[in-house]
């Protein structure tokens, strides 16, 4: 079984054919899907999707792009929503200095509140980090000194230094379809070097479809391409990568229950 550890099933891109998308995912061996919260104002729709299918789970959080409009300065609202049985993670949150949709100060404040919620709930933090390695390392390490918390750096595109810092804190690294791109040599080297028991795979659908589907709308079934590429990169069988990345996911997202049909 494979897991798509990060996608956005609530996005309008999927509205016309969501049932077909989930059927294709099952046919590709994807037994679990984690659909991610990016705005509290849209969380009800994310939660409804998780409630609709035993193979779908969800997270609650505010994307750094939305930190000025919807960012939280207190973990309480996140903790209230995370009490739902289908909510298994906190985020996505973090820092994104590439697009600058929100001020760095607003992003950092919300990021720290999400970390506090992960620490208090025990649910894993889902971290978005783009063009912000120095501050991401600083904040994660600073918060770790205040108390350990579980986390994954999703859709990893950062430096190897950030990956190694995250793993040293006990966190995980998740690779998307970007791993399969020809110009992703640095990311591929990081994926080759990291401990296998700290790696997850994801789509971040509808974005970043892996080869050979690059340029198309991404969907959970395509995580199989990323997993196969990771297997070749590390000299493993696809079956071994599916087994280990699923074990890693279930260890990190321990609130998830595997449906009997998966």
C-alpha positions in Angstrom: 0.0 0.0 0.0 1.1 3.6 -0.8 0.0 6.7 1.0 -0.4 10.2 -0.4 0.7 12.0 2.7 -0.2 15.5 1.4 -2.8 16.7 -1.1 -5.7 19.2 -1.4 -8.8 17.3 -2.3 -11.0 20.2 -1.3 -9.6 22.5 -4.0 -12.0 23.2 -6.9 -9.7 21.5 -9.4 -11.1 18.2 -8.2 -14.8 19.0 -7.8 -15.9 17.7 -11.2 -14.4 14.2 -10.9 -13.5 13.6 -7.3 -15.0 10.1 -7.1 -13.0 9.1 -10.2 -9.8 10.5 -8.7 -10.3 8.4 -5.6 -11.0 5.3 -7.7 -7.8 5.8 -9.7 -5.9 6.2 -6.5 -7.2 2.9 -5.2 -6.3 1.2 -8.5 -2.8 2.6 -8.2 -2.4 1.0 -4.7 -2.9 4.2 -2.7 -4.8 3.1 0.4 -4.7 6.3 2.4 -4.9 10.0 1.5 -4.2 13.0 3.8 -6.0 16.1 2.6 -4.5 19.3 4.1 -6.1 22.3 5.8 -4.8 25.7 4.6 -7.4 28.1 5.9 -9.6 27.8 9.0 -12.4 29.5 7.1 -12.3 26.5 4.6 -11.7 23.8 7.2 -15.3 22.5 7.2 -15.0 21.4 3.6 -11.7 19.6 4.3 -13.2 17.8 7.3 -16.3 16.8 5.3 -14.1 15.1 2.8 -12.4 13.2 5.5 -15.7 12.2 7.0 -16.9 10.9 3.6 -14.4 8.1 3.1 -12.6 5.8 5.6 -9.4 6.2 3.5 -9.3 10.0 3.7 -7.9 11.8 6.7 -7.2 15.5 7.2 -5.3 18.2 9.0 -6.2 21.6 10.3 -4.0 24.7 9.8 -3.3 28.0 8.1 -0.9 28.1 5.2 1.9 30.8 5.5 0.4 32.6 2.5 -2.7 33.2 4.6 -0.9 34.2 7.8 -1.8 37.9 7.7 -5.5 37.2 7.0 -6.1 34.0 9.0 -3.0 33.3 10.9 -3.4 32.3 14.6 -1.4 33.6 17.5 -2.8 31.1 20.0 -3.0 27.3 19.6 -6.5 27.1 21.1 -8.6 27.3 17.8 -6.4 24.6 16.3 -6.6 22.4 19.3 -10.4 22.7 19.3 -10.7 21.6 15.7 -8.0 18.9 16.0 -10.2 17.0 18.6 -12.2 15.7 15.7 -11.5 12.0 15.1 -10.5 12.4 11.4 -8.1 15.3 12.1 -4.6 13.7 12.4 -2.2 16.6 11.8 -1.6 20.3 12.5 -0.9 22.5 9.4 0.1 23.2 6.9 2.1 26.0 8.4 5.6 27.4 8.1 7.4 30.1 6.2 7.4 31.0 2.5 9.5 34.0 1.5 9.3 33.3 -2.2 5.9 34.7 -2.9 5.7 37.1 0.1 1.9 36.9 0.4 2.2 37.5 4.1 4.8 39.4 6.1 7.6 37.2 7.7 6.5 38.4 11.2 2.9 37.2 10.6 4.2 33.9 9.3 6.5 33.3 12.2 3.8 34.1 14.8 1.4 31.7 13.2 4.1 29.1 12.7 4.9 29.2 16.5 1.2 28.9 17.4 0.9 25.8 15.2 4.0 24.3 16.8 2.5 24.9 20.2 -0.7 23.1 19.1 1.4 20.1 17.8 3.3 20.0 21.1 0.1 20.0 23.2 -1.9 17.6 21.1 0.9 15.2 20.1 -0.3 15.5 16.5 2.4 16.0 13.8 3.1 19.4 12.5 3.0 19.7 8.7 5.7 22.3 7.7 5.9 24.3 4.5 9.3 25.9 4.0 10.3 27.8 0.9 13.2 30.2 0.5 13.3 30.5 4.3 15.8 27.9 5.5 17.6 30.0 8.0 14.5 31.2 9.8 12.8 27.8 9.6 15.8 26.1 11.2 16.0 28.8 13.9 12.3 28.6 14.8 12.1 24.8 14.8 15.2 24.5 16.9 14.1 27.3 19.3 10.6 25.7 19.7 12.2 22.2 20.2 14.1 23.6 23.2 10.8 24.5 24.7 9.5 21.0 24.2 9.7 18.3 21.6 7.0 18.0 18.9 6.5 15.6 15.9 6.8 17.1 12.4 7.3 16.6 8.7 8.7 19.0 6.2 6.4 18.5 3.3 7.1 18.9 -0.5 10.8 19.2 0.3 12.7 21.7 -1.8 15.0 23.2 0.8 18.7 22.8 1.5 20.2 19.6 2.7 21.1 21.5 5.9 17.5 22.0 6.7 16.7 18.4 6.1 19.5 17.3 8.4 18.5 19.7 11.1 14.9 18.4 10.9 15.9 14.8 11.1 18.2 15.6 14.0 15.1 16.9 15.8 13.3 13.7 15.1 11.3 15.0 12.2 10.4 13.5 8.8 11.0 14.7 5.2 8.3 14.2 2.5 9.1 14.3 -1.2 6.7 15.3 -3.9 6.8 14.9 -7.7 9.5 17.6 -7.8 11.9 14.7 -6.9 11.4 13.3 -10.4 12.3 16.5 -12.3 15.5 16.5 -14.2 16.7 19.8 -12.6 16.1 18.5 -9.1 19.6 17.1 -8.5 20.1 18.6 -5.1 16.8 17.3 -3.9 17.6 13.9 -5.3 20.9 13.8 -3.5 19.2 14.7 -0.2 16.6 11.9 -0.8 19.4 9.4 -1.5 21.3 10.4 1.7 18.5 10.6 4.3 17.7 7.7 6.6 15.0 5.7 4.9 12.9 5.6 8.1 12.4 9.3 8.0 11.0 9.6 4.4 7.4 10.1 3.2 6.0 10.5 -0.3 3.2 12.9 -1.4 1.6 14.6 -4.4 0.7 18.1 -3.1 -2.0 17.6 -5.7 -3.3 19.4 -7.7 0.2 20.8 -8.1 3.6 19.4 -9.1 2.7 16.3 -11.1 5.6 13.9 -11.3 7.2 12.7 -14.5 5.8 11.3 -16.8 2.8 13.5 -16.0 4.5 16.8 -15.5 2.4 19.7 -16.6 -0.9 17.9 -16.0 -3.2 18.3 -13.0 -1.7 16.2 -10.2 -3.8 13.6 -8.3 -3.2 11.0 -5.5 -2.7 8.1 -7.9 0.5 9.8 -9.2 2.3 9.3 -5.9 3.1 5.9 -7.3 5.5 7.6 -9.9 7.3 9.5 -7.1 7.6 6.3 -5.0 9.0 4.4 -8.0 11.5 7.1 -8.7 12.6 7.1 -5.1 13.1 3.4 -5.2 15.3 3.6 -8.2 17.2 6.5 -6.7 18.0 4.5 -3.6 18.5 1.1 -5.2 15.4 -0.3 -3.5 12.4 -2.2 -4.9 9.1 -0.2 -5.4 7.5 -2.7 -3.0 10.1 -1.9 -0.3 9.6 1.9 -0.7 5.8 1.5 -0.5 6.2 -0.6 2.7 8.6 1.7 4.4 7.0 5.0 3.5 3.7 3.7 4.7 5.2 2.5 7.9 6.8 5.9 8.4 3.5 7.7 7.7 1.6 5.5 10.2 4.3 6.0 12.8 4.2 9.8 12.5 0.4 10.1 11.9 -0.4 7.6 14.7 -4.1 8.7 14.9 -4.8 7.3 11.5 -6.6 4.0 11.4 -6.1 1.9 8.2 -9.5 0.9 6.8 -10.0 -2.9 6.3 -10.4 -2.4 2.6 -7.1 -0.6 2.1 
